[in-house]
Amino acid sequence: MRIELELHPDDPGVAPLRSAWQRAAARHTGRHAALDHIARERYAALPQEVLAPLVREPLSMIPELAKLLEASHWDIPQAARDEFAGALAYFVDPNDLIPDDAERVGLLDDALVLRLAVASARHEWMAWRDYRDYVSAHPEDDGIDRDSWEKRRRE
């Protein structure tokens, strides 16, 4: 049996989740470098083999979100940066809406927040993923700024 959820970032039903996510983000304001590091460490320590795919797949975005936030050459609007940083802040907070140590469901809310963050800044996430694919094919261009990358991509 497969269950699929469709969530929209502005849906009133996710307001409690968004509020908790924004509170976590506020606690980490100005600490993005530390947040990126903590999120990566916490993700690396997760027992992947016991995570349900519904949780594992969204959580797998954490290392890439951390890279995006620490990439000083990659200019993204502050609102998108705040969405992504807030999602990582929520993930590193063990006492969020569903405490992370709750057996089987503890990381479900974290997975939902990550999905919502990516959905709310979808174009920025997709551009970053395209950039990372481009750099994989053209390693000599790693670290170029976003404007230069977009120009080279058009060429």
PyRosetta script that sets phi, psi and omega in degrees:
from pyrosetta import init, pose_from_sequence

init()
pose = pose_from_sequence("MRIELELHPDDPGVAPLRSAWQRAAARHTGRHAALDHIARERYAALPQEVLAPLVREPLSMIPELAKLLEASHWDIPQAARDEFAGALAYFVDPNDLIPDDAERVGLLDDALVLRLAVASARHEWMAWRDYRDYVSAHPEDDGIDRDSWEKRRRE")
pose.set_psi(1, 136.5)
pose.set_omega(1, 179.9)
pose.set_phi(2, -120.3)
pose.set_psi(2, 132.3)
pose.set_omega(2, 176.8)
pose.set_phi(3, -116.7)
pose.set_psi(3, 129.2)
pose.set_omega(3, 178.2)
pose.set_phi(4, -117.0)
pose.set_psi(4, 140.9)
pose.set_omega(4, 177.9)
pose.set_phi(5, -113.7)
pose.set_psi(5, 138.3)
pose.set_omega(5, 173.8)
pose.set_phi(6, -117.6)
pose.set_psi(6, 116.1)
pose.set_omega(6, -178.5)
pose.set_phi(7, -119.1)
pose.set_psi(7, 145.4)
pose.set_omega(7, 175.5)
pose.set_phi(8, -122.4)
pose.set_psi(8, 134.7)
pose.set_omega(8, -175.6)
pose.set_phi(9, -56.4)
pose.set_psi(9, -29.7)
pose.set_omega(9, -177.3)
pose.set_phi(10, -98.9)
pose.set_psi(10, 6.4)
pose.set_omega(10, 178.8)
pose.set_phi(11, -64.7)
pose.set_psi(11, 128.1)
pose.set_omega(11, -179.9)
pose.set_phi(12, -57.7)
pose.set_psi(12, -25.2)
pose.set_omega(12, -180.0)
pose.set_phi(13, -67.6)
pose.set_psi(13, -20.2)
pose.set_omega(13, 178.8)
pose.set_phi(14, -99.0)
pose.set_psi(14, 10.1)
pose.set_omega(14, -178.8)
pose.set_phi(15, -56.5)
pose.set_psi(15, -43.6)
pose.set_omega(15, 178.5)
pose.set_phi(16, -62.6)
pose.set_psi(16, -36.9)
pose.set_omega(16, 178.3)
pose.set_phi(17, -66.8)
pose.set_psi(17, -44.8)
pose.set_omega(17, 179.0)
pose.set_phi(18, -62.1)
pose.set_psi(18, -40.8)
pose.set_omega(18, 179.2)
pose.set_phi(19, -62.8)
pose.set_psi(19, -44.7)
pose.set_omega(19, 179.0)
pose.set_phi(20, -64.8)
pose.set_psi(20, -38.6)
pose.set_omega(20, 179.0)
pose.set_phi(21, -64.4)
pose.set_psi(21, -43.2)
pose.set_omega(21, 179.4)
pose.set_phi(22, -68.4)
pose.set_psi(22, -35.4)
pose.set_omega(22, 176.0)
pose.set_phi(23, -64.9)
pose.set_psi(23, -41.6)
pose.set_omega(23, 177.7)
pose.set_phi(24, -63.0)
pose.set_psi(24, -41.9)
pose.set_omega(24, 178.8)
pose.set_phi(25, -61.7)
pose.set_psi(25, -42.1)
pose.set_omega(25, -179.4)
pose.set_phi(26, -62.7)
pose.set_psi(26, -34.8)
pose.set_omega(26, 179.3)
pose.set_phi(27, -68.7)
pose.set_psi(27, -19.2)
pose.set_omega(27, -177.8)
pose.set_phi(28, -111.8)
pose.set_psi(28, 12.5)
pose.set_omega(28, -179.8)
pose.set_phi(29, -56.4)
pose.set_psi(29, 131.2)
pose.set_omega(29, 178.1)
pose.set_phi(30, 79.5)
pose.set_psi(30, 4.1)
pose.set_omega(30, -178.0)
pose.set_phi(31, -120.4)
pose.set_psi(31, 36.3)
pose.set_omega(31, -174.4)
pose.set_phi(32, -61.6)
pose.set_psi(32, -39.9)
pose.set_omega(32, -178.7)
pose.set_phi(33, -62.6)
pose.set_psi(33, -45.8)
pose.set_omega(33, 178.4)
pose.set_phi(34, -65.7)
pose.set_psi(34, -39.9)
pose.set_omega(34, 180.0)
pose.set_phi(35, -61.4)
pose.set_psi(35, -44.6)
pose.set_omega(35, 179.0)
pose.set_phi(36, -57.9)
pose.set_psi(36, -46.0)
pose.set_omega(36, -178.5)
pose.set_phi(37, -64.7)
pose.set_psi(37, -46.9)
pose.set_omega(37, -179.4)
pose.set_phi(38, -62.5)
pose.set_psi(38, -43.1)
pose.set_omega(38, -179.0)
pose.set_phi(39, -62.8)
pose.set_psi(39, -42.7)
pose.set_omega(39, 178.9)
pose.set_phi(40, -63.7)
pose.set_psi(40, -43.8)
pose.set_omega(40, 179.6)
pose.set_phi(41, -62.6)
pose.set_psi(41, -45.2)
pose.set_omega(41, -179.0)
pose.set_phi(42, -63.7)
pose.set_psi(42, -41.7)
pose.set_omega(42, 178.4)
pose.set_phi(43, -63.6)
pose.set_psi(43, -44.4)
pose.set_omega(43, -178.9)
pose.set_phi(44, -61.8)
pose.set_psi(44, -28.1)
pose.set_omega(44, -178.4)
pose.set_phi(45, -83.8)
pose.set_psi(45, -8.3)
pose.set_omega(45, -178.6)
pose.set_phi(46, -69.7)
pose.set_psi(46, 138.2)
pose.set_omega(46, 175.7)
pose.set_phi(47, -78.0)
pose.set_psi(47, 88.8)
pose.set_omega(47, -174.5)
pose.set_phi(48, -53.5)
pose.set_psi(48, -36.1)
pose.set_omega(48, -174.6)
pose.set_phi(49, -65.9)
pose.set_psi(49, -19.9)
pose.set_omega(49, -179.3)
pose.set_phi(50, -102.8)
pose.set_psi(50, -3.4)
pose.set_omega(50, 179.4)
pose.set_phi(51, -80.2)
pose.set_psi(51, 134.1)
pose.set_omega(51, 175.5)
pose.set_phi(52, -66.6)
pose.set_psi(52, 147.1)
pose.set_omega(52, 179.4)
pose.set_phi(53, -54.3)
pose.set_psi(53, -33.8)
pose.set_omega(53, 178.6)
pose.set_phi(54, -58.9)
pose.set_psi(54, -29.6)
pose.set_omega(54, 179.5)
pose.set_phi(55, -97.1)
pose.set_psi(55, -44.2)
pose.set_omega(55, -174.7)
pose.set_phi(56, -59.7)
pose.set_psi(56, -44.0)
pose.set_omega(56, -175.6)
pose.set_phi(57, -62.7)
pose.set_psi(57, -50.5)
pose.set_omega(57, 178.0)
pose.set_phi(58, -64.6)
pose.set_psi(58, -37.6)
pose.set_omega(58, 179.6)
pose.set_phi(59, -65.3)
pose.set_psi(59, -25.1)
pose.set_omega(59, -180.0)
pose.set_phi(60, -65.9)
pose.set_psi(60, -13.0)
pose.set_omega(60, 178.2)
pose.set_phi(61, -78.8)
pose.set_psi(61, -13.4)
pose.set_omega(61, -173.4)
pose.set_phi(62, -57.0)
pose.set_psi(62, -51.1)
pose.set_omega(62, 179.8)
pose.set_phi(63, -58.3)
pose.set_psi(63, -38.1)
pose.set_omega(63, -179.2)
pose.set_phi(64, -71.8)
pose.set_psi(64, -37.5)
pose.set_omega(64, 175.5)
pose.set_phi(65, -63.1)
pose.set_psi(65, -40.2)
pose.set_omega(65, 178.5)
pose.set_phi(66, -62.8)
pose.set_psi(66, -42.6)
pose.set_omega(66, 177.5)
pose.set_phi(67, -61.6)
pose.set_psi(67, -42.3)
pose.set_omega(67, 179.4)
pose.set_phi(68, -60.0)
pose.set_psi(68, -46.6)
pose.set_omega(68, -177.1)
pose.set_phi(69, -68.1)
pose.set_psi(69, -29.3)
pose.set_omega(69, -178.9)
pose.set_phi(70, -90.5)
pose.set_psi(70, -6.5)
pose.set_omega(70, -178.5)
pose.set_phi(71, -77.0)
pose.set_psi(71, 96.7)
pose.set_omega(71, -177.1)
pose.set_phi(72, -66.8)
pose.set_psi(72, -21.5)
pose.set_omega(72, -179.8)
pose.set_phi(73, -82.3)
pose.set_psi(73, -8.3)
pose.set_omega(73, -174.8)
pose.set_phi(74, -105.1)
pose.set_psi(74, 106.8)
pose.set_omega(74, -176.5)
pose.set_phi(75, -87.5)
pose.set_psi(75, 119.7)
pose.set_omega(75, 174.5)
pose.set_phi(76, -128.6)
pose.set_psi(76, 153.6)
pose.set_omega(76, 178.6)
pose.set_phi(77, -58.3)
pose.set_psi(77, 146.3)
pose.set_omega(77, -177.4)
pose.set_phi(78, -58.4)
pose.set_psi(78, -35.8)
pose.set_omega(78, -179.6)
pose.set_phi(79, -61.7)
pose.set_psi(79, -42.9)
pose.set_omega(79, 178.7)
pose.set_phi(80, -67.7)
pose.set_psi(80, -42.2)
pose.set_omega(80, 177.3)
pose.set_phi(81, -58.2)
pose.set_psi(81, -43.1)
pose.set_omega(81, 179.5)
pose.set_phi(82, -64.8)
pose.set_psi(82, -38.7)
pose.set_omega(82, 178.0)
pose.set_phi(83, -61.1)
pose.set_psi(83, -48.5)
pose.set_omega(83, -177.7)
pose.set_phi(84, -67.5)
pose.set_psi(84, -44.4)
pose.set_omega(84, 179.2)
pose.set_phi(85, -64.7)
pose.set_psi(85, -37.3)
pose.set_omega(85, 177.7)
pose.set_phi(86, -63.4)
pose.set_psi(86, -39.5)
pose.set_omega(86, 178.5)
pose.set_phi(87, -65.0)
pose.set_psi(87, -41.5)
pose.set_omega(87, 176.9)
pose.set_phi(88, -66.4)
pose.set_psi(88, -39.3)
pose.set_omega(88, 177.9)
pose.set_phi(89, -62.0)
pose.set_psi(89, -41.4)
pose.set_omega(89, 177.6)
pose.set_phi(90, -62.7)
pose.set_psi(90, -42.0)
pose.set_omega(90, -179.8)
pose.set_phi(91, -62.5)
pose.set_psi(91, -39.4)
pose.set_omega(91, -177.3)
pose.set_phi(92, -79.3)
pose.set_psi(92, -12.6)
pose.set_omega(92, 178.2)
pose.set_phi(93, -83.3)
pose.set_psi(93, 109.0)
pose.set_omega(93, -176.4)
pose.set_phi(94, -72.1)
pose.set_psi(94, -16.4)
pose.set_omega(94, -177.1)
pose.set_phi(95, -112.9)
pose.set_psi(95, 54.7)
pose.set_omega(95, 178.8)
pose.set_phi(96, -86.8)
pose.set_psi(96, -155.7)
pose.set_omega(96, -175.0)
pose.set_phi(97, -58.2)
pose.set_psi(97, -42.7)
pose.set_omega(97, 172.6)
pose.set_phi(98, -113.0)
pose.set_psi(98, 110.0)
pose.set_omega(98, -179.2)
pose.set_phi(99, -52.0)
pose.set_psi(99, 134.3)
pose.set_omega(99, -172.7)
pose.set_phi(100, -62.7)
pose.set_psi(100, -21.1)
pose.set_omega(100, 179.6)
pose.set_phi(101, -87.1)
pose.set_psi(101, 3.4)
pose.set_omega(101, 176.1)
pose.set_phi(102, -69.1)
pose.set_psi(102, 119.5)
pose.set_omega(102, -174.7)
pose.set_phi(103, -55.4)
pose.set_psi(103, 131.9)
pose.set_omega(103, 175.1)
pose.set_phi(104, 71.1)
pose.set_psi(104, -28.4)
pose.set_omega(104, -175.9)
pose.set_phi(105, -118.4)
pose.set_psi(105, -0.9)
pose.set_omega(105, -172.9)
pose.set_phi(106, -60.3)
pose.set_psi(106, -29.1)
pose.set_omega(106, -178.2)
pose.set_phi(107, -103.9)
pose.set_psi(107, 4.0)
pose.set_omega(107, -179.8)
pose.set_phi(108, -61.0)
pose.set_psi(108, -45.7)
pose.set_omega(108, 179.9)
pose.set_phi(109, -65.6)
pose.set_psi(109, -34.5)
pose.set_omega(109, 177.5)
pose.set_phi(110, -63.7)
pose.set_psi(110, -42.7)
pose.set_omega(110, 178.3)
pose.set_phi(111, -62.7)
pose.set_psi(111, -41.1)
pose.set_omega(111, 179.2)
pose.set_phi(112, -64.4)
pose.set_psi(112, -42.5)
pose.set_omega(112, 179.1)
pose.set_phi(113, -62.0)
pose.set_psi(113, -43.1)
pose.set_omega(113, 178.2)
pose.set_phi(114, -61.3)
pose.set_psi(114, -43.0)
pose.set_omega(114, 177.2)
pose.set_phi(115, -62.0)
pose.set_psi(115, -42.3)
pose.set_omega(115, 179.9)
pose.set_phi(116, -65.8)
pose.set_psi(116, -40.4)
pose.set_omega(116, 179.6)
pose.set_phi(117, -62.5)
pose.set_psi(117, -45.4)
pose.set_omega(117, 179.9)
pose.set_phi(118, -66.9)
pose.set_psi(118, -38.0)
pose.set_omega(118, 178.3)
pose.set_phi(119, -66.3)
pose.set_psi(119, -37.2)
pose.set_omega(119, -176.7)
pose.set_phi(120, -74.8)
pose.set_psi(120, -22.8)
pose.set_omega(120, 177.5)
pose.set_phi(121, -125.3)
pose.set_psi(121, 43.1)
pose.set_omega(121, -173.5)
pose.set_phi(122, -55.2)
pose.set_psi(122, -43.3)
pose.set_omega(122, -177.0)
pose.set_phi(123, -65.5)
pose.set_psi(123, -37.6)
pose.set_omega(123, 178.1)
pose.set_phi(124, -68.3)
pose.set_psi(124, -41.1)
pose.set_omega(124, 178.1)
pose.set_phi(125, -63.8)
pose.set_psi(125, -43.7)
pose.set_omega(125, -179.4)
pose.set_phi(126, -65.7)
pose.set_psi(126, -39.2)
pose.set_omega(126, 178.1)
pose.set_phi(127, -64.2)
pose.set_psi(127, -42.0)
pose.set_omega(127, 178.3)
pose.set_phi(128, -62.2)
pose.set_psi(128, -44.4)
pose.set_omega(128, 180.0)
pose.set_phi(129, -64.0)
pose.set_psi(129, -39.9)
pose.set_omega(129, 176.3)
pose.set_phi(130, -62.9)
pose.set_psi(130, -42.3)
pose.set_omega(130, 177.6)
pose.set_phi(131, -59.9)
pose.set_psi(131, -46.2)
pose.set_omega(131, -178.9)
pose.set_phi(132, -63.6)
pose.set_psi(132, -38.0)
pose.set_omega(132, 176.1)
pose.set_phi(133, -64.5)
pose.set_psi(133, -42.0)
pose.set_omega(133, 178.5)
pose.set_phi(134, -60.6)
pose.set_psi(134, -46.0)
pose.set_omega(134, -178.7)
pose.set_phi(135, -65.5)
pose.set_psi(135, -34.0)
pose.set_omega(135, 175.7)
pose.set_phi(136, -60.6)
pose.set_psi(136, -37.9)
pose.set_omega(136, -180.0)
pose.set_phi(137, -83.5)
pose.set_psi(137, -22.7)
pose.set_omega(137, -178.0)
pose.set_phi(138, -133.2)
pose.set_psi(138, 70.8)
pose.set_omega(138, -174.9)
pose.set_phi(139, -58.5)
pose.set_psi(139, -24.3)
pose.set_omega(139, 179.0)
pose.set_phi(140, -65.5)
pose.set_psi(140, -18.1)
pose.set_omega(140, -179.5)
pose.set_phi(141, -96.2)
pose.set_psi(141, 5.2)
pose.set_omega(141, 179.5)
pose.set_phi(142, -58.1)
pose.set_psi(142, 129.6)
pose.set_omega(142, 178.2)
pose.set_phi(143, 93.8)
pose.set_psi(143, -0.3)
pose.set_omega(143, 178.1)
pose.set_phi(144, -70.4)
pose.set_psi(144, 152.7)
pose.set_omega(144, -178.4)
pose.set_phi(145, -73.4)
pose.set_psi(145, 166.3)
pose.set_omega(145, -173.2)
pose.set_phi(146, -62.5)
pose.set_psi(146, -42.6)
pose.set_omega(146, -179.7)
pose.set_phi(147, -61.9)
pose.set_psi(147, -42.8)
pose.set_omega(147, 179.0)
pose.set_phi(148, -65.1)
pose.set_psi(148, -40.7)
pose.set_omega(148, 178.4)
pose.set_phi(149, -62.1)
pose.set_psi(149, -44.6)
pose.set_omega(149, -179.2)
pose.set_phi(150, -63.7)
pose.set_psi(150, -37.5)
pose.set_omega(150, 178.0)
pose.set_phi(151, -65.2)
pose.set_psi(151, -46.7)
pose.set_omega(151, 179.6)
pose.set_phi(152, -64.4)
pose.set_psi(152, -36.7)
pose.set_omega(152, 179.7)
pose.set_phi(153, -65.2)
pose.set_psi(153, -40.1)
pose.set_omega(153, 178.3)
pose.set_phi(154, -65.9)
pose.set_psi(154, -34.6)
pose.set_omega(154, -179.1)
pose.set_phi(155, -69.4)
pose.dump_pdb("model.pdb")
